[in-house]
């Protein structure tokens, strides 16, 4: 079972959500859930990346290309 929350949105953001909801025939609640899930995933990724960055730099891995080259 899921819980409900109330979020106040500016009118312009509400309008954009409603438009996307109509165009994609997807409920606004689903759009919000998907957006929050992506936001949380990106935030977790960035946090992990920042934690591992000092170790990667110590190994000479300074860019994404360095990592790809190393694992290829």
Buried (B, 14 or more C-beta within 10 A) or exposed (E): EEEEEEEEEEEEEEEEBEEEBEEEEEEBEEBBEEEEEEEEEEEEEEEEEEEEEEEBEEEEBEEEEBEEEEEE
